[in-house]
Amino acid sequence: LTMLGLASWPMFSMLKAYAEREPALPLLFSPDFAWSRPFVRKVRSKLTYSTPPQGFADFQGQNCLHVTTSTRLYSGVEFPDLHPDWSDYELLSLEIFASGKVNIPVLIRLDAARDPYQNDDWANLMVKIKPGSNRINVDLATLFNAYSNNAFNRSDVYNILVLTTDKRRHDLCFGDLLLQKIGKSED
């Protein structure tokens, strides 16, 4: 029985994370809440949690997700298995702090299919992360409508990837990721 209990602990832990995540919507990820930690994966990078760096102006939390990218192309972080239905939201807001003195080219990719090789169900946005504190607001309608086949299903978003597109090592700190309605504050 002890072995059965230990073996079911990861499943219980994930079920608890899902249950705690649902009422937090429109918050997709926050380094301050334990429920969001299972929904983060490294992509050719190192992930740790730390106190926010001085100057992370917009972020009010006690912890941040510290991502140290590698010198390989497309290094960063993945936020998988998100709350899928984004149809009622207009903005995706990301809080990111960049150490260093150079702008960092970053690809933000949204997947609407659990199979990343279905080319009709993804959307990409290239942004430059400036040194210091950044708030990136992605207009979802503009992003999704940029694809002429309009195949992107806003009611089944699965994944966000935030990846550097150069081969330099960078330190990025992530605060909250949240969905917003324009002109409305979500509490």
C-alpha positions in Angstrom: 0.0 0.0 0.0 2.8 2.4 0.7 4.3 1.9 -2.8 0.8 2.5 -4.3 0.5 5.7 -2.3 3.9 6.9 -3.4 3.3 6.0 -7.0 0.0 8.0 -7.1 1.6 11.1 -5.6 2.6 12.7 -8.9 -0.9 12.1 -10.3 -2.5 13.6 -7.2 -0.1 16.5 -7.4 -1.0 17.3 -11.0 -4.8 17.0 -10.3 -4.3 19.4 -7.5 -2.4 21.8 -9.8 -5.2 21.6 -12.4 -7.9 22.2 -9.8 -6.0 25.3 -8.4 -5.3 26.7 -11.8 -8.8 26.8 -13.1 -10.1 29.5 -10.7 -7.0 31.6 -11.3 -8.0 32.3 -14.9 -7.2 34.7 -16.6 -3.8 34.1 -14.9 -2.0 31.5 -17.0 1.2 31.4 -15.0 2.6 33.0 -11.9 5.9 32.1 -10.3 4.4 32.9 -6.9 1.9 30.0 -7.0 2.9 26.4 -6.7 0.1 25.3 -9.0 1.8 26.9 -12.0 5.1 25.2 -11.6 4.1 21.9 -13.2 3.1 23.9 -16.3 6.6 25.1 -17.2 9.3 23.3 -19.2 12.8 24.2 -20.2 13.7 24.3 -23.9 17.5 24.0 -24.2 17.8 26.2 -21.1 18.1 26.2 -17.3 15.1 27.1 -15.1 15.2 28.3 -11.5 13.0 30.4 -9.3 14.4 33.4 -7.6 13.5 36.8 -6.1 12.8 39.4 -8.9 15.8 41.5 -9.9 15.9 45.1 -8.9 14.2 47.2 -11.6 11.6 44.6 -12.6 9.2 47.5 -12.5 5.8 46.0 -13.5 6.1 42.8 -11.5 4.7 42.8 -8.0 5.4 39.2 -7.1 7.8 37.6 -4.6 9.4 35.1 -7.0 10.2 35.1 -10.7 11.0 32.3 -13.1 14.7 32.7 -14.1 15.5 31.3 -17.5 19.1 31.1 -18.6 19.2 30.3 -22.3 21.9 28.3 -24.0 24.0 29.2 -27.0 21.7 27.0 -29.1 19.1 28.4 -31.4 15.5 28.5 -30.0 16.4 28.2 -26.4 13.9 29.3 -23.7 10.8 28.2 -21.9 7.5 26.4 -22.7 4.2 26.9 -20.9 2.4 23.7 -21.9 -1.1 22.4 -21.3 -2.7 25.9 -20.8 -6.3 26.7 -20.1 -7.5 26.1 -23.6 -10.3 28.5 -24.3 -9.1 32.0 -25.1 -12.1 33.1 -27.1 -13.3 35.7 -24.6 -9.9 37.4 -24.3 -8.1 40.0 -26.5 -4.6 40.3 -25.1 -1.9 38.0 -23.8 0.3 39.9 -21.4 3.8 38.7 -20.5 6.1 40.3 -17.9 9.8 39.7 -18.7 13.0 41.2 -17.3 16.1 40.9 -19.4 19.6 41.2 -17.8 22.4 42.5 -19.9 22.9 45.4 -22.3 21.6 44.2 -25.6 18.1 43.7 -27.1 17.2 40.0 -27.3 15.3 38.7 -30.4 12.5 36.4 -29.1 9.9 34.3 -30.8 6.6 33.9 -29.0 4.7 30.9 -30.5 1.2 29.8 -29.6 0.0 26.3 -30.5 -3.6 25.4 -30.8 -3.1 21.7 -31.3 -1.5 19.1 -29.2 0.4 17.9 -32.2 3.1 20.6 -32.9 3.5 19.3 -36.5 0.0 20.4 -37.6 1.1 23.6 -39.4 -2.3 25.1 -39.5 -2.6 25.5 -35.8 0.2 27.8 -34.6 0.9 31.5 -34.6 4.3 33.2 -34.3 5.3 36.7 -33.2 8.8 38.1 -33.2 9.6 40.7 -30.6 12.7 42.4 -29.2 13.2 42.2 -25.4 15.0 45.3 -24.2 17.3 45.3 -21.3 15.4 45.8 -18.1 11.7 45.5 -17.5 9.3 44.6 -20.4 5.6 44.2 -20.6 4.6 42.5 -23.8 1.0 42.7 -24.8 0.1 40.5 -27.7 -3.1 41.5 -29.5 -4.6 38.0 -30.1 -7.0 39.0 -32.9 -4.2 40.6 -34.9 -1.9 37.6 -34.3 -4.5 35.0 -35.1 -5.9 36.8 -38.1 -2.4 37.2 -39.6 -2.7 33.7 -40.9 -4.7 33.7 -44.1 -6.3 30.3 -43.6 -7.8 31.5 -40.3 -7.3 27.9 -39.0 -6.2 29.0 -35.5 -8.7 27.7 -33.0 -8.9 30.3 -30.1 -10.9 27.8 -28.1 -8.2 25.2 -28.0 -4.9 27.0 -27.2 -2.5 24.4 -25.9 1.0 25.9 -25.6 3.1 29.1 -25.4 6.8 29.0 -26.3 9.1 31.9 -25.6 12.4 31.3 -27.4 15.5 33.3 -28.2 16.4 33.4 -31.9 20.1 34.0 -31.6 22.9 31.9 -30.3 23.9 34.0 -27.3 23.4 33.1 -23.6 20.7 35.3 -22.0 19.2 35.7 -18.6 15.4 36.3 -18.6 13.1 36.6 -15.6 9.4 35.9 -16.1 6.6 37.3 -14.0 3.0 36.7 -14.6 1.4 35.5 -17.9 -2.2 36.5 -18.2 -5.1 36.9 -20.5 -6.9 40.3 -20.6 -9.9 41.9 -22.1 -9.2 45.3 -23.6 -10.4 48.1 -21.4 -11.2 45.7 -18.5 -9.1 44.7 -15.6 -9.3 41.1 -14.6 -9.3 40.4 -10.9 
